[in-house]
Each structure stands twice: as C-alpha cells, then as structure tokens.
C-alpha cells in the first residue's frame, strides 16, 4: 500500500536528480504526493510525480496575495492537518520529505515533528 507524502523545500533547491531519486522511493500503488505549490524543489517534485510516477498529486493553493508572508506557514499547517481538499475529504501525510530551504522548510520540520509525523531531511 502506498504512502501519503508531503514534499517541501526551498525555491533555490534545484537538484532534480536527488529529488527524483528520493521521491522514487515512494512510487507504490496508492501513493499520493502533497505539495504547498512553491517554486524550486516543490515544483520539481510536482513535475516528477506528475510526469514520471503518474500517481495522485495534491497541490495546495497558497494565498500569497491575500495573506502575505504568513501564507506559506498557513498552507503548510493546513497540509499537515489534512485540511486542503475539503472538510469532508481529509488526507494527512505519513511522511514529510524536506529539501533544503529557509524558514518555511524549518517550520515544516518543526510542525511535522510536533504532530508526530515522520520527517526525512534530504540534502541538508
């Protein structure tokens, strides 16, 4: 059975090979990738998952224009709690894969650990 994986990472992390190799470990029937929808590592992961793995992908819509700087942490929190599809369709990650980034990546690690979700830091 597959895993529900949340991927986060910095907009400047662009190592496609490492991202692909890491996510390939989760290529099982039933696997789902979740992403906050950012640039860099997150966009590369989404593209790999969509075009190579071809399994379900959930991309959150981050309200940058409406909320400003807190939008990233709000979106990550919603993803970790499973509140991104609808109140009736909750999907929570079993593991968070974190590629190098800044405050957003650090926040994701801290929040996931606080909630008891497995964290895999890659490339730090």
Secondary structure, 3 states (H helix, E strand, C coil): CCCEEEEECCCCCCCHHHHHHHHHCCCCCCCEEEECCCCCHHHHHHHHHHHHHCCCEEECCCCHHHHHHHHHHHHHHHHHHCCCCECCECCCCCEEEEECCCHHHHHHHHHHHHCCCEEEEECC
